[in-house]
């Protein structure tokens, strides 16, 4: 699922938490955009933002704020009349036996 040079497709919170430092800045931003757009994986998005902040403190000049803002602007507006995607995704996650 969240895959950056990693062969595992299983959603495992602890595994993803450990892998966050290995993700590219763009991948971290994409995860944050997904959370802001679909309201999913908030805990992971917070960890991604923390990683981007740490990278900035350590001298990385990647403009993640603009990347996130521009990515969100490119997405279509979700209308309230559309099916509740967030609810469907959460139900699917709860029905699947994922390990944390």
C-alpha positions as CSV (number, residue, x, y, z in Angstrom):
1,X,0.0,0.0,0.0
2,X,2.4,2.7,1.1
3,X,5.4,1.5,-0.8
4,X,8.7,3.3,-1.5
5,X,11.3,0.7,-2.4
6,X,9.6,-1.8,-0.2
7,X,8.0,-5.1,-1.3
8,X,5.5,-5.4,1.5
9,X,1.9,-4.4,0.6
10,X,0.5,-5.1,4.1
11,X,-0.8,-2.2,6.1
12,X,1.0,-2.5,9.4
13,X,1.2,0.7,11.5
14,X,4.4,-0.2,13.3
15,X,6.1,-1.2,10.0
16,X,5.1,2.0,8.3
17,X,6.2,4.0,11.3
18,X,9.6,2.4,11.1
19,X,9.8,3.0,7.3
20,X,8.8,6.7,7.3
21,X,12.4,7.9,7.6
22,X,13.2,6.0,4.4
23,X,10.4,7.5,2.3
24,X,11.2,10.3,-0.1
25,X,9.9,13.8,0.8
26,X,7.4,13.6,-2.1
27,X,6.1,10.3,-0.7
28,X,5.7,11.8,2.7
29,X,3.8,14.7,1.2
30,X,1.5,12.4,-0.7
31,X,0.6,10.6,2.5
32,X,-0.2,14.0,4.1
33,X,-2.3,15.0,1.1
34,X,-4.3,11.7,1.2
35,X,-5.0,12.4,4.9
36,X,-6.2,15.9,4.2
37,X,-8.3,15.0,1.2
38,X,-9.8,11.7,2.5
39,X,-9.4,12.1,6.2
40,X,-7.6,8.7,6.6
41,X,-4.4,7.7,8.3
42,X,-4.1,10.8,10.5
43,X,-1.5,9.3,12.8
44,X,0.7,8.3,9.9
45,X,0.3,11.8,8.3
46,X,1.4,13.4,11.6
47,X,4.5,11.2,11.6
48,X,5.2,12.2,8.0
49,X,4.9,15.9,8.9
50,X,7.3,15.4,11.8
51,X,9.8,13.7,9.5
52,X,9.5,16.5,7.0
53,X,10.1,19.0,9.9
54,X,13.1,17.1,11.1
55,X,14.6,17.0,7.6
56,X,14.1,20.8,7.4
57,X,15.8,21.3,10.7
58,X,18.7,19.2,9.4
59,X,19.1,21.4,6.3
60,X,16.8,19.9,3.7
61,X,15.5,22.6,1.5
62,X,12.5,20.7,-0.1
63,X,9.5,23.1,-0.1
64,X,7.0,20.6,1.3
65,X,4.5,23.2,2.2
66,X,4.1,24.3,-1.4
67,X,4.2,20.7,-2.6
68,X,1.3,19.8,-0.3
69,X,-0.7,23.0,-1.1
70,X,-0.3,22.5,-4.8
71,X,-1.2,18.8,-4.7
72,X,-4.4,19.6,-2.8
73,X,-5.3,22.3,-5.3
74,X,-5.0,19.8,-8.1
75,X,-7.5,17.5,-6.6
76,X,-11.2,17.9,-7.4
77,X,-13.5,19.2,-4.7
78,X,-15.4,16.4,-3.0
79,X,-19.1,17.0,-2.8
80,X,-21.1,16.0,0.2
81,X,-23.5,14.2,-2.1
82,X,-20.8,11.7,-3.0
83,X,-20.5,8.4,-1.3
84,X,-18.6,8.6,2.0
85,X,-15.2,7.3,0.9
86,X,-13.7,7.8,4.3
87,X,-16.4,5.6,5.9
88,X,-16.0,2.9,3.3
89,X,-12.2,2.8,3.7
90,X,-12.4,2.7,7.5
91,X,-15.0,-0.2,7.3
92,X,-12.7,-2.1,4.9
93,X,-9.8,-1.6,7.2
94,X,-11.8,-2.7,10.3
95,X,-13.1,-5.8,8.5
96,X,-9.6,-6.9,7.4
97,X,-7.4,-8.4,10.1
98,X,-4.5,-5.9,10.1
99,X,-1.9,-6.1,12.8
100,X,-0.7,-3.0,14.7
